[in-house]
Amino acid sequence: MVASWIELIVQSKYRDRAVVVYCLLAAIPPLILPHPIALLPLAAIPLGLLFILKKPFVVCLTFILFSFFRLHEVFPQLDPIKIPLLTALGSYFVLAWHIILTRKVKTYWRYEHTVFARFFGWVVVSIVFASHAPSAFASFTSVYMKIGIMVLAISWLMTETNHFKLAHLLILGAGLTVGCITLYNKASGIGLVEGTRVTIPGTSLGDPNDLSLVLSFPMSYAIAFAATRGTGKIKTLLGLIGFGVFISAIIATQSRGGLLAIIAVTGIFGLRLIKSKLLLISIASFSLVILIAAAGISDRKSGGAAEEGVDASAMGRIHAWEAAFFMGLRNPLTGVGLSMFLDNYWNYATHSRAEGMAHVTHSSWFQVLAETGFIGLGLFLFLIYTNFMSIRSTLSRLDKLRDTPNENPQLTAIAMGTYAGLAGFCASGSFLSQGFLWPIYIMTAICIAIANYMDNHYPEPEPELKNDEQTTDTKGKFANKLKVKGYSNAKPTEDLAKKQ
């Protein structure tokens, strides 16, 4: 199409004028950017445009990784390039291009989409009734709206086995990058909080709890590579290295929420390997004691052994949870609005300013309760429950393909990593504020994409029908229910009756 337009211009009577206009346009960049080196990126624009049109999934995934892992902040040299902004614009452009114009992206809607849309919609409602709507709306447009768009984008674009492989590798690679920087800072004594807790200063990861949150997300995907048979020796080795890096880095943050995430994630893999639940609980309890000792929690200035009774860190959490509960209690329908917790803290706190300062919620559950009310909390919990049920169903179907020609180790690995990641989120989320951050929503998109892939490539066989008319009707109703919930291979009652 572009070639035909160029040919038309060259052969038209306005050829000379077109050449003049082109030369004038070509002269504009040197006037704005006089330094020759600054012009070099402009030469890559046509190639970049072709790339994002050919690889829309890579563009969207890059945007997510830079937004969550803050790689442009970890490496300040990347900040002038404005990669998050460019990839965001590229993502929106390529989605509109392929959905509206070329229609190469096949959109679909599943039951999991509906569950997510309910919670997302309620967050929007809470903004309307927020204590300060402009601030809540600003937070929504800066982060949460992008999350909502990317959930749909990833679930629609992730349609091939190579997409799952690439997502798995890039999540692990980005996490390893942050983990290695964390260990380097610890060894060099850079950015230590309270003298012992490592951070990455000058970034959004300057809080040890936030850093452990970022590190706990890719940890489950590292273990999945190491624990899944058939992924290959290189990926198994990469998974083992990643697991060691993430464990060491989380220990260096001395975050109790991060330690719980380690136990939860490894426990999910243990459930598949260890049959005895009592033995598994014993190992988990012993491992938690070892991790606490290795992390040196008792040496912390806040929350360490030096503080008698309930330490200041724990008391700060309790005060924040009390404030969050009263926010939800007095605003049961919509809460105080997105990101409005700290602004309303002293209006609902049960302690005086002399007894402590304002804290973030340090709990995803209390955060969602405070900012979206009891209805929002219920919808959020149901979203997590739906994700668990969806990924468990997918793993069950993948297990049935084991030792068959249709076995797919790569899909099993990312599904298992997502399943363990959900468990890690529930554990660490009880002590870290991540209700409106990327991890749970990335896993939601992956859950939807895997379930859709399984329905399209490995549809479940139709249930056998008996001669009994009542049984036929029951099967038909069950199939109709599955179809409503997004299982495209389910057959309606009428079709089953015809087969009968």
Number of C-alpha atoms within 10 A of each C-alpha: 5 7 8 9 9 11 10 13 16 14 9 11 10 11 13 12 11 14 13 11 12 11 11 11 10 11 11 11 13 12 9 10 11 11 10 8 9 12 14 10 10 12 9 10 11 9 10 14 13 10 13 19 17 13 13 23 23 21 21 24 24 19 21 23 19 18 22 16 22 19 20 18 18 21 12 12 9 12 14 8 12 11 17 19 13 12 21 20 14 20 25 17 14 22 23 14 16 16 13 11 10 9 12 12 20 10 12 11 15 17 17 19 19 14 17 24 16 15 21 19 13 21 24 21 17 24 28 17 17 23 19 16 17 12 16 23 20 14 17 21 11 10 14 20 14 17 22 18 14 24 21 20 21 24 25 21 22 25 18 11 13 12 16 20 15 15 20 23 20 17 20 23 17 19 26 23 16 24 26 16 16 29 23 15 19 20 11 10 15 16 20 20 17 11 12 19 25 31 29 23 16 11 15 15 21 16 19 22 25 20 24 31 26 24 28 28 29 28 30 33 29 32 25 31 32 23 19 21 15 16 19 14 12 11 17 20 14 20 24 17 15 27 24 15 23 28 19 18 29 32 25 24 29 25 25 21 24 32 24 22 31 29 21 23 27 19 20 19 19 18 12 9 11 12 10 10 11 10 11 16 13 11 14 18 13 11 15 16 11 12 22 17 13 13 23 18 21 15 17 19 18 15 19 15 14 12 14 9 10 11 15 17 15 13 15 20 18 16 23 27 23 19 27 30 22 19 27 27 15 14 20 20 20 29 33 29 30 30 22 21 26 15 13 19 22 15 11 18 19 13 14 9 10 6 10 12 13 18 17 17 28 23 24 23 23 28 32 32 30 33 30 34 28 21 18 27 27 15 20 24 15 15 23 21 12 18 25 19 14 19 23 16 13 23 20 11 17 19 14 11 15 14 9 8 7 12 15 17 19 21 23 25 27 25 26 25 28 28 28 27 27 27 23 28 29 20 21 28 25 20 23 25 21 23 21 18 15 24 21 22 19 19 23 27 24 24 26 26 23 25 24 24 19 17 17 14 9 15 15 13 8 12 12 7 17 11 8 9 12 10 12 19 16 13 22 22 17 16 22 17 15 17 17 14 16 20 21 16 16 22 20 18 17 13 10 18 14 7 8 12
